[in-house]
Amino acid sequence: VSLIRLVWQGICELSLRQRRALLLHSQELIIHFLQSGITEKQLAETLDLSEKDWSDVCDRLPMTDAEIAGRTEGTAGSIKKARYEARVKLEGSIRK
């Protein structure tokens, strides 16, 4: 659970685009966060989504890069790049 909390803290430090690219693409990651005590409200806030939008998104997880791009400015390719950058940053923050 402490590793999940460490990852959560790192995710909260990412840009909104990186957070969306990472979290909306991984239903498993969302499940791990929920099981570790992160609330749906916290997830929604971190993704800058209203509760209604979060509910809609939950039903469609994992989302494709094109779907995520539709909720964010950019293209599917830029979402893929943002997810890669997010993973690199998280790796760095976990190793500290």
C-alpha positions in Angstrom: 0.0 0.0 0.0 2.9 2.4 0.7 4.2 2.0 -2.8 0.7 2.7 -4.2 0.6 5.9 -2.1 4.1 6.9 -3.3 2.9 6.4 -6.9 -0.2 8.4 -6.2 1.8 11.3 -4.8 4.0 11.2 -8.0 0.9 11.2 -10.2 -0.5 14.2 -8.4 2.7 16.1 -9.3 2.3 15.4 -13.1 0.7 17.7 -15.5 -3.1 17.2 -16.1 -2.3 15.9 -19.6 0.1 13.3 -18.2 -2.3 12.3 -15.4 -5.1 11.8 -17.9 -2.9 9.9 -20.4 -1.7 7.6 -17.6 -4.8 7.0 -15.5 -7.5 6.9 -18.2 -5.6 4.3 -20.1 -5.2 1.9 -17.2 -8.2 0.4 -15.5 -5.9 -1.7 -13.3 -4.1 1.3 -11.9 -7.4 2.9 -11.0 -8.5 -0.3 -9.2 -5.2 -0.4 -7.3 -5.8 3.2 -6.1 -9.3 2.5 -5.1 -8.3 -0.6 -3.2 -5.6 1.4 -1.3 -8.0 4.0 -0.1 -7.9 6.7 -2.8 -11.5 7.8 -3.3 -13.3 8.2 -6.5 -13.7 11.9 -5.6 -9.9 12.2 -5.3 -9.4 10.5 -8.7 -12.0 12.8 -10.3 -10.4 15.9 -8.8 -6.9 14.8 -9.9 -8.2 14.3 -13.5 -10.1 17.7 -13.3 -13.4 15.9 -13.9 -16.8 16.5 -12.4 -18.5 13.6 -10.7 -20.7 13.1 -13.7 -17.8 13.1 -16.1 -15.9 10.7 -13.8 -18.9 8.4 -13.8 -19.0 8.5 -17.6 -15.3 7.8 -17.9 -15.4 4.9 -15.4 -17.8 3.1 -17.6 -15.4 3.3 -20.5 -12.0 2.4 -18.9 -9.5 1.7 -20.2 -9.9 4.5 -22.8 -8.0 4.6 -26.1 -5.5 7.3 -26.8 -8.0 8.8 -29.3 -10.7 8.9 -26.6 -8.4 10.5 -24.1 -7.3 13.1 -26.7 -11.0 13.9 -27.2 -11.1 15.0 -23.5 -7.8 16.8 -23.7 -6.3 19.1 -26.3 -4.1 17.1 -28.7 -3.9 14.0 -30.7 -3.7 10.3 -29.9 0.1 10.5 -30.6 0.5 13.3 -28.1 -1.4 11.4 -25.5 0.9 8.4 -26.0 3.9 10.7 -25.6 2.4 12.2 -22.5 1.9 8.8 -21.0 5.6 7.9 -21.7 6.8 11.1 -20.1 4.6 10.4 -17.1 6.1 7.0 -16.6 9.6 8.4 -16.9 8.8 11.0 -14.2 7.2 8.5 -11.9 10.2 6.1 -12.2 12.5 9.0 -11.2 10.3 10.0 -8.2 10.0 6.5 -7.0 13.8 5.9 -7.1 14.5 9.0 -5.0 
